[in-house]
Amino acid sequence: GENVKPFTPEKAKEIVMSLQRPAVFCNMVGDWPALCWNVKYLSAVLDGKTIQFRLGLKTVDLVPQFETRCNYVEATLEEFLAWTCGQPSCLSGPFSCYDYSKYWAYADYKYIARIFEDKPEIFQDIRWSDFGFSGRSGKESTLWIGSEGANTPCHLDSYGCNLVLQVEGRKRWHLFPPGDTSFLYPTRIPYEESSIFSKVNVANPDLKCFPKFRNSTAHVVTLSPGQVLLVPRHWWHYVESIDPVTVSINSWIELDADHEARVEEAITRMLVCAIKSAENPSDGDLWLNPTEVEATSHEINLEYLNKAVSAYFKCQKTSASEQAHCSSTGAEQGTGASCKRKKREAGCEQGGCRLLAHEFDFSTSKAEELQKIPFGPHLIQVLPESQEMGSVGAVAVGSDGRDLFCGNEGEHIGKLHRRRKQLVMSNDCETPAHQMDSDSSPHSSQTALSTNDLLDCLVNPRVINLVAQLLLERTGV
């Protein structure tokens, strides 16, 4: 029948939890009511309710367009659609200061449980249970609505893996494996819990400042409506909307490895908040991402760290029989911690062990593992650019011929609504802009190290991982 899916929930879950490279599921969501969630439909459901849009310039710079460098407006979806169509009504609306030909708009990270809190029945339009995650619906999902050119800076998520449903329009994903981390020049400025950003604008890389980026391997895929992308744990991704209007829905799947990641994030938060809070506020360095409400105190950060460590050891002490039980039921328990940006309370997550990333380990080599994955018309692996095949099935893999590399409850309260100033720090050559004369090179004797230079080294993921291991050893003695 038409509703017969290519994978059972058990098989889909096995693929999600075992496959350590990106892939696209096809023909899995044809009966989901959420496929009707285009912007016109959502506009009618929200019935004049405003949401926040992030606005950025369409011009491609060498520096990533971080959220701290964007502007923000509150608008209805009706006003957003009118703006994308160039209607005269936009001349006096919230988008009146932004020429559509020069700007893009993005309503990103909108938690469905929040924006549809008065319509909980709509949560059931999203059925992640088809992928083996029983009970997971729109309540644990996030909505993304963008115009052409809207993008998310290249970053990796510290927690979980990611399932992304494309509903309207197309988005192009540029993905890089965890092994490419050093080539992407990771940074924690701007700081946001669970997001490690790249200093490289992967759409227009500055290879003079970031020469190691040449060694990276991009996996590029164009996601079309009705397809679901699996983004495995710690894969870097840069995402851009390539159609006039796009709508996506995603859900972050918890992994057992998140316990250790939360310890690392707690350490990072303590260091960043302590050091940046000691600076003179008049310096104007917008180091805190708008999605982070505030720079929390040392006491709160220490409490968060202790909770994260306790949760880690609680999971470690789980017996083998309990772990086996968790493998069949643990990830099926609905939890607010599914949101990527879940804040400090996630450190004391309930429900016991989460699923291990390697839970369905085949005990074979990676090549043999891939041979056992049922790739085909219903599950398409996202290949490196050097291996891309133009297009496979309905998934366009770099099919437009562009030379891309010339080189859920948790909510985002407290985003700044004021117009953003440009970052004082010059991210391109990792040197404070105010410390460089126009004729000075980054290596001149006049250049002085800044707080951000020190932080980049202190909170480098490799350093934080080592510190976390030492801390856990000390605590476990």
TALIN-V42234 format. One record per residue. N is the residue number from 0. D_LAST is the distance of its C-alpha to the last C-alpha in Angstrom with 2 decimals. Layout:
# TALIN-V42234
N,D_LAST  N,D_LAST
This chain:
# TALIN-V42234
0,58.33  1,57.54  2,54.34  3,52.87  4,49.83  5,48.92  6,45.40  7,44.31  8,41.44  9,39.21  10,40.23  11,39.95  12,36.40  13,35.54  14,37.01  15,35.22  16,31.76  17,32.30  18,34.62  19,32.86  20,36.05  21,38.45  22,41.27  23,44.04  24,44.86  25,48.60  26,50.62  27,47.72  28,48.68  29,52.48  30,52.70  31,50.27  32,52.20  33,49.98  34,52.04  35,54.73  36,52.53  37,54.55  38,54.99  39,58.36  40,56.97  41,53.95  42,56.34  43,58.37  44,55.35  45,54.02  46,57.60  47,57.52  48,53.90  49,52.61  50,49.41  51,48.01  52,48.86  53,47.38  54,50.13  55,49.89  56,52.46  57,53.66  58,54.18  59,51.66  60,49.96  61,47.71  62,45.07  63,43.24  64,44.62  65,41.47  66,41.72  67,41.90  68,45.14  69,46.83  70,49.16  71,48.93  72,51.60  73,51.87  74,54.34  75,55.45  76,55.38  77,59.17  78,59.18  79,56.74  80,59.04  81,62.09  82,60.47  83,59.64  84,63.27  85,64.76  86,66.55  87,68.48  88,66.61  89,63.63  90,65.68  91,64.80  92,61.51  93,57.88  94,58.11  95,61.34  96,59.75  97,58.28  98,60.58  99,59.54  100,60.54  101,58.07  102,55.13  103,52.91  104,51.32  105,48.11  106,46.95  107,43.41  108,40.29  109,42.45  110,40.53  111,43.02  112,41.69  113,42.62  114,45.97  115,47.26  116,45.79  117,49.32  118,49.91  119,46.96  120,49.22  121,49.04  122,45.36  123,46.60  124,48.46  125,45.21  126,44.01  127,40.69  128,40.81  129,43.09  130,40.07  131,38.13  132,36.39  133,38.07  134,38.71  135,38.02  136,41.10  137,42.31  138,40.13  139,37.12  140,39.19  141,40.34  142,43.89  143,45.11  144,48.76  145,50.08  146,53.24  147,54.03  148,51.81  149,49.01  150,45.69  151,41.95  152,40.53  153,38.50  154,34.84  155,31.97  156,30.23  157,26.45  158,26.47  159,28.12  160,31.29  161,34.78  162,38.03  163,41.11  164,44.56  165,47.55  166,50.27  167,52.91  168,53.68  169,51.62  170,48.54  171,47.59  172,43.94  173,42.70  174,39.37  175,37.19  176,34.36  177,30.74  178,31.39  179,33.97  180,31.61  181,32.23  182,35.96  183,35.97  184,34.63  185,32.02  186,32.01  187,30.57  188,33.79  189,35.20  190,31.91  191,31.43  192,28.30  193,27.88  194,30.69  195,30.45  196,34.01  197,35.89  198,38.04  199,40.60  200,43.47  201,43.50  202,47.01  203,48.31  204,45.82  205,46.34  206,45.89  207,46.68  208,43.65  209,41.42  210,42.69  211,39.66  212,40.63  213,43.29  214,40.64  215,39.54  216,40.76  217,42.08  218,42.48  219,45.27  220,46.59  221,49.08  222,48.14  223,51.19  224,51.74  225,50.54  226,47.86  227,44.09  228,41.79  229,38.29  230,36.06  231,32.88  232,29.46  233,29.32  234,32.98  235,34.75  236,37.99  237,41.04  238,43.44  239,47.09  240,49.87  241,52.96  242,55.36  243,57.03  244,54.82  245,51.55  246,49.46  247,46.06  248,43.58  249,39.94  250,36.84  251,33.22  252,31.44  253,27.79  254,25.37  255,21.91  256,20.94  257,21.86  258,18.49  259,16.94  260,20.27  261,20.11  262,16.92  263,18.91  264,21.97  265,20.39  266,19.34  267,22.86  268,24.52  269,22.98  270,24.16  271,27.54  272,28.44  273,27.48  274,29.42  275,32.36  276,32.86  277,33.32  278,36.30  279,39.85  280,40.68  281,44.19  282,43.00  283,43.48  284,40.59  285,39.96  286,36.28  287,35.37  288,36.54  289,39.02  290,36.89  291,34.25  292,35.67  293,34.34  294,31.86  295,29.43  296,28.20  297,24.99  298,24.08  299,24.76  300,22.86  301,19.72  302,20.17  303,20.62  304,17.43  305,15.41  306,17.49  307,16.95  308,13.14  309,13.60  310,16.25  311,14.28  312,11.66  313,14.73  314,16.46  315,13.82  316,13.92  317,17.69  318,19.33  319,21.61  320,24.64  321,23.71  322,23.18  323,26.60  324,28.04  325,26.65  326,28.31  327,31.63  328,31.20  329,28.23  330,30.07  331,33.20  332,31.96  333,33.53  334,31.22  335,31.92  336,28.91  337,31.21  338,32.56  339,31.31  340,31.44  341,29.76  342,28.38  343,25.38  344,25.58  345,24.69  346,21.00  347,21.07  348,23.31  349,24.53  350,25.66  351,22.47  352,21.89  353,24.33  354,26.10  355,24.48  356,26.50  357,26.85  358,27.50  359,30.90  360,29.99  361,33.07  362,31.26  363,33.92  364,34.49  365,34.93  366,38.66  367,38.86  368,36.82  369,39.37  370,42.21  371,41.03  372,40.90  373,44.34  374,45.50  375,49.11  376,51.27  377,48.79  378,45.59  379,46.09  380,43.44  381,43.42  382,44.21  383,43.71  384,46.79  385,47.92  386,48.08  387,49.50  388,52.53  389,54.32  390,53.85  391,52.65  392,54.09  393,53.87  394,51.04  395,52.31  396,50.08  397,51.28  398,54.73  399,56.40  400,56.63  401,54.89  402,53.39  403,50.08  404,48.36  405,50.73  406,48.03  407,36.29  408,36.33  409,34.43  410,37.25  411,38.20  412,39.42  413,40.26  414,41.41  415,43.57  416,47.26  417,48.69  418,49.96  419,47.32  420,47.88  421,47.21  422,43.87  423,44.28  424,41.94  425,43.65  426,41.29  427,43.47  428,42.85  429,39.69  430,41.64  431,42.53  432,46.10  433,47.25  434,46.21  435,48.45  436,52.18  437,54.28  438,54.89  439,51.39  440,49.02  441,45.27  442,44.89  443,47.48  444,46.80  445,47.43  446,44.33  447,41.41  448,37.86  449,37.19  450,34.22  451,34.28  452,34.18  453,30.99  454,29.47  455,30.46  456,28.30  457,25.32  458,25.07  459,26.18  460,24.40  461,23.12  462,21.60  463,20.07  464,18.57  465,16.91  466,15.68  467,14.31  468,12.42  469,10.93  470,10.20  471,8.61  472,6.34  473,5.58  474,5.62  475,3.80  476,0.00
